[in-house]
């Protein structure tokens, strides 16, 4: 799946839900893609909730952001909060010392440890607590040696886009992992209850839940993890979607036929019956063998029967059964690429799959755009106009 940046726009007013909805709506109208938007993946900010509701677009909460919020519940576990506080105090003490970096590197070389700097956690920065503890454990011998060095005073300086089809399978794995068992200690039990207690409340809206289930079914890696009810809903949607597309094509064909009839009527209203006789004669297939001429009517009947299309319902059922009969793919396989390879054998389903698999499970690509904007609009280039900044970010992200 490819990611593209359509537009970056300067907003000089308060970023309320109403303002955000108007700005996004203007951009979608400018590129004429508003009717093609299936869903919008955003973080859990309240103004984004208001904006999405005003735009009447299906909202998918950022899965990475949801996991991070659940992980933040670790800070409420007393034992973890106590240990995290001690590690944080150690890291901040090392960061305040001007001699800390060279002394720490010296101890790292003596002990044969990687020359990594310590990391300070920030609650609103993803995985920062884990990264701080991981780095602390890695550098603990060097930190212990450096802290006892007489030169130090108390005063050290111290990152592929998932689709929504992965959300429910990952949540299922996490539920199994965070289920409390009899062998868990009270410490482990507290961690599991805090994290899963928060995750269990996410994605509970019935419409969103059904949308995620259908996306999971259309992901060839996880299609076996849904119930028959989901396949029934997909079959109905596939039939309705195909019927609407066929109606649109039929309307276009009918309009073309009317245009052609109008053109032909202005040129040939006085055609004689003799012309029609000639036209009938030309329909006969030239060069047929004697047997073919003798049984021409029967052959035409067989051909028409072979070319007679199945009903839309039969086509939808046939494709779904064929897709379910295929083996699941490895989790390393890109689902969008897989559907592209089977687009000829499963044309209806592959078209429907693009509707679901184009929805991202995380809003991190948008967050990365902020980083790109920060790199583009630096202190040395602070006089860039919004239009110029928009063009530079567009080229950076899309080219």
ABEGO torsion letter per residue (X at the ends): XBBBBABBBBBABBBBAAAAAAAAAAAAAAAGAAAABABBBBBABAAAAAAAAAAGBBBBBBAAAAAAAAAAAAAABAAAAAAAAAAAAAAAAAAABAAAAAAAAAAAAAAGBBBBBBBBBBAABBGAAAAAAAAAAAAAAAAAAAAABAABBBXXBXXXBBBAAAAAAAAAAAAAAABBBAABBAAAAAAAAAAAAAAAABGABAAAAAAAAAAAAABAAAAAABBAAAAAAAAAAAAAAAAAAAAAAAAAAAAAAAAAAAAAAAAAAABBAAAAAAAAAAABBBGBBAAAAAAAAAAAAAAAAAABBBBAAAAAAAAAAAAAABBBBBAABBAAAAAAAAAAABAAAAAAAAAAAABBABAAAAAAAAAAAAAABBAAAAABBAAAAAAAAAAAAAX
